[in-house]
Structures are given as structure tokens and as C-alpha cells.
């Protein structure tokens, strides 16, 4: 049964990744997610069902459009393989239990992956994503409070109810990011501030501190690597949203890292 569900989660992950690729392509351009149907952006030819099979269609076509031979972005394949692997790994991580916690974590991971990709490719953190996600985070805290206990460090540091943890976390994330924007004089955008607030609502207090620290470390490492490889284009700023998104995903999946670290002392 577990093996069958692993296969099901893999297929489900790849299918969801295909939809997320559509979101990444169309949302920054203010295009509908439903119309027109899937088509090649180069020749605008409508894609047949055989062109839309996750992973396999890309490999069979060798990364090119069947009709005009224009290259298909590698990100599409990467997303399908990555999320196709992520879903069964989450199922394994939560002890092969089908639960609300598993669904919520999978949803949040997909959310932050989309934010990561859009900000990396377009330098945008869209309100049409962050605002509805904030509302969803609050509703989850209100109506499924037992499903967010996994975000707490074993309740060892705080005893606030889930909605209070979300409110404080959102305020802390917003406040710290806003302070960075003010002090850096534009070194970070206001979209990052809203993303940090969303992270706080999702992760809660006090884990938001760990997540922001991790994001700062990851962002610094990526900036150094890009500068050393001379991939930074002119004076264009390196987006910080991807680092925030990765830090959020790490904190969601391994919320006990801070507790483990503090236990070393």
C-alpha cells in the first residue's frame, strides 16, 4: 500500500508541477490560467495531450516544441522532477500518514516554490499571490489549529495559541523586513516585506526568527557565488525573495532545527 501511494504521490506531484509552471509563466504577465489552453509561446500552436505528459513529453521531444522546434525552458522539467520527488518525500517524512498536516505542508511548499521561481525569473513578488496566501494562512490557523503544531518547537519555548503565534509571527516578519528596507535604502523591495509577513503568518512565532536568519545566510551565499561567477547583470539587484522562500520551506519541513541547535548548549 505504501509503495502504491508513493507512486501516486509522484504522479500527483508531477501533475501539480505542470500547473505551477503555468502559474509561473502567466501570473507575472497578468494572463488567465485557463485561457487560452496550453500552447507554445514561440509559435502559439495549441499543444496536444501527448505534449503535456509531465517529464516524459519533455524528454521525448528533447526539450523542443514539436511544431516549431523552439527550446522549451528547462525550468518546466526541473519543476516536474523536483515536485514529483518532493511529494513522496513529504509522505515519507511524515511517517507514511495521510493527514491534514501533510496536505498543508505540500500546499505551502508549492506556494513558496512558485514565489521563488517568479521572483528569480522576473524580480517580482506578486500581491495576487501573497495576499490570498495570507488569508489562507490565517484561516488554517483558525479552523485547523491542530494541524500547525508541527510549526512549533515542541511547544518548548512558547505557549501561545496558534492564531496568536501567527499574528506575532506576521508582525515580526513584517517589522524586521521593513526595518531592513529602510536601513538599506532600497536594497530590498517592499514585496520582500510582504513575503516576510506571509512567512510569519505561516510559520508563526518564534520560528520566524530562525527562518529570517536562514534566509539572510542563504541570500548572502547566493550573492557571493553569483558575484564570483560574474553572473550578476550590471547593477541589477539580486532578488532576495528566493532565499526567503527556501528558508520558509526548510523551516516548514524541519521546524525542530532551532530546538535541536539550542539543545547543544
CORPE-V974457 format. One record per pair of residues at least 4 apart in sequence whose C-alpha atoms are under 8 Angstrom apart, sorted by the first residue. I is the first residue (numbers start at 0). GAP is how many residues later the second one is. Records with the same first field share a line. If there is no record, write none. Layout:
I: GAP  GAP
This chain:
0: 4
1: 4  94
2: 4
3: 4
4: 4
5: 4  82  85
6: 4  81
7: 4
8: 4  75  78  79  82
9: 4  73  74  75  76  77  78
10: 4  73
11: 4  72  75
12: 4  67  70  71  72  73  74
13: 4  40  41  65  66  67  69  70
14: 4  39  65  69
15: 4  67
16: 4  62  63  66  67
17: 4  36  58  61  62
18: 4
19: 4  90  94
20: 4  55  58
21: 4  11
22: 4  10  91
23: 4  90  93  94
24: 4
25: 4  5  6  7
26: 4  5  6
27: 90  94  96  98
31: 4
36: 9  10
37: 8  9
38: 5  6  7  8
39: 4  5  6  7  25
40: 4
41: 26  28
42: 24  25
44: 22
46: 4  5
47: 4
48: 4
49: 7
50: 6  7  15
51: 5
52: 4
53: 4  23  26
54: 4  22  25  26
55: 4
56: 4
57: 4  5  6  14  19
58: 4
60: 4  5
62: 8  9  10  11
63: 5  6  7  8
64: 4  5  6  7
71: 4
72: 4
73: 4
74: 4
75: 4
76: 4
77: 4
78: 4  5
79: 4
80: 4
81: 4
82: 4
83: 4
84: 4
85: 4
86: 4  19
87: 4
88: 4
89: 4  12  16
90: 4  5  6  7  11
91: 4
93: 8
96: 5
97: 4
98: 4
99: 4  47
100: 4  46  47  49
101: 4
102: 4
103: 4  43
104: 4  147  148
105: 4
106: 4
107: 4  141
108: 4  140
109: 4
110: 4
111: 4  133  134  136  137
112: 4  132  133
113: 4
114: 4  10  11  14  126  127  130
115: 4  125  126  127  129  130
116: 4  125
117: 4  5  6  7
118: 4  5  6  120  122  123
119: 4  119  121  122
122: 116
123: 67
124: 4  5  66  67  70  116
125: 4  65
126: 4  64
127: 4
128: 4
129: 4  64  65  68
130: 4
131: 4
132: 4  65
133: 4  64  67  68
134: 4
135: 4
136: 4  61  64  65
137: 4  25  28  63  64
138: 4  5
139: 4  5
140: 4  7  21  22  25
141: 20  21
143: 4
144: 4  17  18
147: 4  14
148: 5  13
149: 4  105
150: 52  53  56  100  101  104
151: 52  55  103  104
152: 4  54  102  103  105  106
153: 102
154: 4
156: 49
157: 48
159: 4  5
160: 4
161: 4  42
162: 4
163: 4
164: 4  36  39  40  41
165: 4  34  35  36  37  38  39
166: 4  33  34  37
167: 4  32  33  36  37
168: 4  28  30  31  32  34  35  36  37  38  39
169: 4  26  27  28  29  30  31  32  34
170: 4  26  29
171: 4  25  28  33  36
172: 4  20  23  24  25  26  27  35  36  39
173: 4  19  20  22  23  26
174: 4
175: 4
176: 4  15  16  19
177: 4  12  15
178: 4
179: 4  8
180: 4  5  6  7  8  9  12
181: 4
183: 4
186: 50
187: 4  52
188: 4
189: 4
190: 4
191: 4  48  49
192: 4
193: 4
194: 4  46  49
195: 4  16  48
196: 4
197: 4
198: 4  5  9  49
199: 4  5  8
202: 4  5  45  48  49
203: 4
204: 4
205: 4
206: 4  44  48  51
207: 4
208: 4
209: 4  41  48
210: 4  33  36  37  40
211: 4  32  35
212: 4
213: 4  33
214: 4  28  29  30  31  32
215: 4  27  28
216: 4
217: 4  25  29
218: 4  21  24
219: 4
220: 4
221: 4
222: 4  15
223: 4
224: 4
225: 4  5  6
226: 4  5
231: 4  6
239: 4
240: 4
241: 4
242: 4
243: 4
244: 4
245: 4
246: 4
247: 4
248: 4
249: 4  5
250: 4  6
255: 4
256: 4
257: 4
258: 4
259: 4
260: 4
